[in-house]
């Protein structure tokens, strides 16, 4: 990854991670960039059998990491 991406001032793209913010929340998607279907944050939710269940939310048109 030697090529630099041009970004607008105040916009930082995190390569390899979706990182879209949950609407009306503070969680961000922890799935890989370019995934299909709902967004998901695996490190939240209720603790069950020693693991977190995660939180998911639907995709919205026009989403960007910088929102």
OpenMM code with the backbone's topology and positions (N, CA, C; nanometers):
from openmm import Vec3, app, unit

residues = "UNK UNK UNK UNK UNK UNK UNK UNK UNK UNK UNK UNK UNK UNK UNK UNK UNK UNK UNK UNK UNK UNK UNK UNK UNK UNK UNK UNK UNK UNK UNK UNK UNK UNK UNK UNK UNK UNK UNK UNK UNK UNK UNK UNK UNK UNK UNK UNK UNK UNK UNK UNK UNK UNK UNK UNK UNK UNK UNK UNK UNK UNK UNK UNK UNK UNK UNK".split()
positions = [
    Vec3(0.0819, -0.1171, 0.0000),
    Vec3(0.0000, 0.0000, 0.0000),
    Vec3(0.0870, 0.1244, 0.0000),
    Vec3(0.1622, 0.1436, -0.1022),
    Vec3(0.2506, 0.2588, -0.1079),
    Vec3(0.1815, 0.3824, -0.1662),
    Vec3(0.0694, 0.3637, -0.2355),
    Vec3(-0.0005, 0.4779, -0.2950),
    Vec3(-0.0796, 0.5520, -0.1883),
    Vec3(-0.0642, 0.6844, -0.1876),
    Vec3(-0.1381, 0.7660, -0.0913),
    Vec3(-0.2729, 0.8036, -0.1500),
    Vec3(-0.3764, 0.7968, -0.0676),
    Vec3(-0.5089, 0.8376, -0.1104),
    Vec3(-0.5280, 0.9855, -0.0805),
    Vec3(-0.5945, 1.0548, -0.1705),
    Vec3(-0.6248, 1.1956, -0.1464),
    Vec3(-0.7536, 1.2026, -0.0654),
    Vec3(-0.7501, 1.2764, 0.0437),
    Vec3(-0.8693, 1.2923, 0.1280),
    Vec3(-0.8948, 1.4395, 0.1532),
    Vec3(-1.0199, 1.4711, 0.1754),
    Vec3(-1.0566, 1.6083, 0.2087),
    Vec3(-1.0097, 1.6397, 0.3497),
    Vec3(-0.9856, 1.7654, 0.3781),
    Vec3(-0.9442, 1.8060, 0.5115),
    Vec3(-1.0529, 1.7652, 0.6106),
    Vec3(-1.0128, 1.7029, 0.7195),
    Vec3(-1.1079, 1.6574, 0.8198),
    Vec3(-1.1664, 1.5208, 0.7906),
    Vec3(-1.1264, 1.4580, 0.6815),
    Vec3(-1.1767, 1.3253, 0.6445),
    Vec3(-1.0616, 1.2264, 0.6458),
    Vec3(-1.0737, 1.1256, 0.7286),
    Vec3(-0.9718, 1.0214, 0.7349),
    Vec3(-1.0393, 0.8891, 0.7063),
    Vec3(-0.9850, 0.8126, 0.6146),
    Vec3(-1.0401, 0.6821, 0.5810),
    Vec3(-0.9559, 0.5748, 0.6472),
    Vec3(-1.0215, 0.4816, 0.7148),
    Vec3(-0.9512, 0.3709, 0.7797),
    Vec3(-0.9580, 0.2511, 0.6853),
    Vec3(-0.8496, 0.2169, 0.6175),
    Vec3(-0.8527, 0.1073, 0.5212),
    Vec3(-0.8731, -0.0276, 0.5905),
    Vec3(-0.9530, -0.1121, 0.5294),
    Vec3(-0.9717, -0.2476, 0.5792),
    Vec3(-1.0857, -0.2643, 0.6777),
    Vec3(-1.1390, -0.1545, 0.7337),
    Vec3(-1.2486, -0.1619, 0.8301),
    Vec3(-1.3616, -0.0722, 0.7820),
    Vec3(-1.4846, -0.1196, 0.7914),
    Vec3(-1.6006, -0.0408, 0.7483),
    Vec3(-1.6107, 0.0884, 0.8299),
    Vec3(-1.6203, 0.0813, 0.9593),
    Vec3(-1.6165, 0.1926, 1.0544),
    Vec3(-1.7289, 0.2951, 1.0372),
    Vec3(-1.8427, 0.2550, 0.9787),
    Vec3(-1.9583, 0.3439, 0.9658),
    Vec3(-2.0249, 0.3565, 1.1021),
    Vec3(-2.0588, 0.4797, 1.1409),
    Vec3(-2.1205, 0.5054, 1.2713),
    Vec3(-2.2672, 0.4618, 1.2733),
    Vec3(-2.3093, 0.4073, 1.3863),
    Vec3(-2.4487, 0.3704, 1.4082),
    Vec3(-2.5334, 0.4981, 1.4142),
    Vec3(-2.6454, 0.5033, 1.3408),
    Vec3(-2.7300, 0.6226, 1.3468),
    Vec3(-2.7769, 0.6483, 1.4899),
    Vec3(-2.7720, 0.7705, 1.5313),
    Vec3(-2.8152, 0.8096, 1.6658),
    Vec3(-2.7388, 0.7368, 1.7759),
    Vec3(-2.6149, 0.6967, 1.7477),
    Vec3(-2.5344, 0.6269, 1.8466),
    Vec3(-2.3870, 0.6573, 1.8315),
    Vec3(-2.3065, 0.5866, 1.9085),
    Vec3(-2.1619, 0.6100, 1.9053),
    Vec3(-2.0848, 0.4882, 1.8555),
    Vec3(-2.1511, 0.3756, 1.8371),
    Vec3(-2.0829, 0.2550, 1.7913),
    Vec3(-2.0453, 0.2677, 1.6449),
    Vec3(-1.9409, 0.1984, 1.6042),
    Vec3(-1.8988, 0.1952, 1.4641),
    Vec3(-1.8866, 0.0501, 1.4193),
    Vec3(-1.9122, 0.0267, 1.2914),
    Vec3(-1.9086, -0.1085, 1.2352),
    Vec3(-1.7656, -0.1625, 1.2386),
    Vec3(-1.7516, -0.2861, 1.2858),
    Vec3(-1.6198, -0.3489, 1.2959),
    Vec3(-1.5982, -0.4556, 1.1886),
    Vec3(-1.6884, -0.4626, 1.0893),
    Vec3(-1.6714, -0.5575, 0.9795),
    Vec3(-1.5684, -0.5050, 0.8794),
    Vec3(-1.5276, -0.5904, 0.7872),
    Vec3(-1.4298, -0.5487, 0.6874),
    Vec3(-1.4924, -0.4503, 0.5889),
    Vec3(-1.4107, -0.3651, 0.5326),
    Vec3(-1.4578, -0.2649, 0.4366),
    Vec3(-1.5198, -0.3343, 0.3162),
    Vec3(-1.6285, -0.2797, 0.2664),
    Vec3(-1.6944, -0.3344, 0.1479),
    Vec3(-1.7853, -0.4525, 0.1760),
    Vec3(-1.8181, -0.4775, 0.3014),
    Vec3(-1.9049, -0.5920, 0.3337),
    Vec3(-2.0460, -0.5656, 0.2827),
    Vec3(-2.1266, -0.6707, 0.2758),
    Vec3(-2.2656, -0.6608, 0.2320),
    Vec3(-2.3567, -0.6815, 0.3525),
    Vec3(-2.4780, -0.6317, 0.3438),
    Vec3(-2.5753, -0.6513, 0.4502),
    Vec3(-2.5610, -0.5494, 0.5618),
    Vec3(-2.6138, -0.5848, 0.6789),
    Vec3(-2.6158, -0.4942, 0.7929),
    Vec3(-2.4765, -0.4643, 0.8476),
    Vec3(-2.4655, -0.3503, 0.9136),
    Vec3(-2.3430, -0.3162, 0.9859),
    Vec3(-2.3468, -0.3881, 1.1204),
    Vec3(-2.2294, -0.4108, 1.1791),
    Vec3(-2.2241, -0.4833, 1.3059),
    Vec3(-2.1048, -0.4376, 1.3887),
    Vec3(-2.1297, -0.4201, 1.5172),
    Vec3(-2.0249, -0.3891, 1.6145),
    Vec3(-2.0174, -0.5094, 1.7077),
    Vec3(-1.9088, -0.5858, 1.6986),
    Vec3(-1.8982, -0.7126, 1.7702),
    Vec3(-1.8631, -0.6981, 1.9179),
    Vec3(-1.8186, -0.5823, 1.9606),
    Vec3(-1.7686, -0.5673, 2.0975),
    Vec3(-1.8701, -0.5010, 2.1898),
    Vec3(-1.9977, -0.5079, 2.1549),
    Vec3(-2.1035, -0.4499, 2.2374),
    Vec3(-2.2138, -0.5540, 2.2553),
    Vec3(-2.3172, -0.5146, 2.3248),
    Vec3(-2.4295, -0.6051, 2.3458),
    Vec3(-2.4177, -0.6789, 2.4777),
    Vec3(-2.5156, -0.7596, 2.5038),
    Vec3(-2.5244, -0.8344, 2.6282),
    Vec3(-2.4211, -0.9472, 2.6340),
    Vec3(-2.3625, -0.9672, 2.7513),
    Vec3(-2.2644, -1.0740, 2.7717),
    Vec3(-2.3376, -1.2064, 2.7912),
    Vec3(-2.3080, -1.3048, 2.7063),
    Vec3(-2.3694, -1.4370, 2.7144),
    Vec3(-2.2627, -1.5435, 2.7017),
    Vec3(-2.2539, -1.6294, 2.7988),
    Vec3(-2.1546, -1.7376, 2.7985),
    Vec3(-2.0131, -1.6867, 2.7739),
    Vec3(-1.9818, -1.5707, 2.8300),
    Vec3(-1.8474, -1.5150, 2.8196),
    Vec3(-1.8181, -1.4410, 2.6916),
    Vec3(-1.9183, -1.4209, 2.6051),
    Vec3(-1.8963, -1.3494, 2.4781),
    Vec3(-2.0051, -1.2448, 2.4590),
    Vec3(-1.9727, -1.1380, 2.3911),
    Vec3(-2.0693, -1.0331, 2.3602),
    Vec3(-2.1477, -1.0714, 2.2351),
    Vec3(-2.2757, -1.0429, 2.2362),
    Vec3(-2.3616, -1.0749, 2.1216),
    Vec3(-2.3464, -0.9796, 2.0053),
    Vec3(-2.2990, -0.8588, 2.0334),
    Vec3(-2.2829, -0.7598, 1.9277),
    Vec3(-2.4095, -0.6805, 1.9047),
    Vec3(-2.3977, -0.5761, 1.8256),
    Vec3(-2.5086, -0.4891, 1.7905),
    Vec3(-2.5067, -0.4709, 1.6397),
    Vec3(-2.6232, -0.4736, 1.5758),
    Vec3(-2.6270, -0.4531, 1.4307),
    Vec3(-2.7307, -0.3478, 1.3960),
    Vec3(-2.7140, -0.2861, 1.2782),
    Vec3(-2.8066, -0.1855, 1.2292),
    Vec3(-2.8032, -0.1874, 1.0769),
    Vec3(-2.9133, -0.1439, 1.0113),
    Vec3(-2.9213, -0.1496, 0.8647),
    Vec3(-2.8326, -0.0465, 0.7963),
    Vec3(-2.7988, -0.0769, 0.6721),
    Vec3(-2.7214, 0.0166, 0.5902),
    Vec3(-2.8097, 0.1338, 0.5502),
    Vec3(-2.7502, 0.2505, 0.5338),
    Vec3(-2.8196, 0.3706, 0.4905),
    Vec3(-2.7555, 0.4205, 0.3609),
    Vec3(-2.8313, 0.4781, 0.2683),
    Vec3(-2.7723, 0.5304, 0.1445),
    Vec3(-2.6794, 0.6475, 0.1730),
    Vec3(-2.5660, 0.6514, 0.1031),
    Vec3(-2.4731, 0.7637, 0.1135),
    Vec3(-2.3849, 0.7645, 0.2372),
    Vec3(-2.3680, 0.6518, 0.3029),
    Vec3(-2.2851, 0.6474, 0.4255),
    Vec3(-2.1372, 0.6654, 0.3937),
    Vec3(-2.0666, 0.7319, 0.4828),
    Vec3(-1.9213, 0.7444, 0.4731),
    Vec3(-1.8613, 0.7296, 0.6126),
    Vec3(-1.7347, 0.6948, 0.6202),
    Vec3(-1.6675, 0.6788, 0.7481),
    Vec3(-1.6613, 0.8106, 0.8252),
    Vec3(-1.6606, 0.9214, 0.7550),
    Vec3(-1.6370, 1.0507, 0.8182),
    Vec3(-1.7599, 1.1092, 0.8853),
    Vec3(-1.8732, 1.0415, 0.8791),
    Vec3(-1.9932, 1.1002, 0.9396),
    Vec3(-1.9854, 1.1065, 1.0895),
] * unit.nanometer
topology = app.Topology()
chain = topology.addChain("A")
for resn in residues:
    res = topology.addResidue(resn, chain)
    for name in ("N", "CA", "C"):
        topology.addAtom(name, app.Element.getBySymbol(name[0]), res)
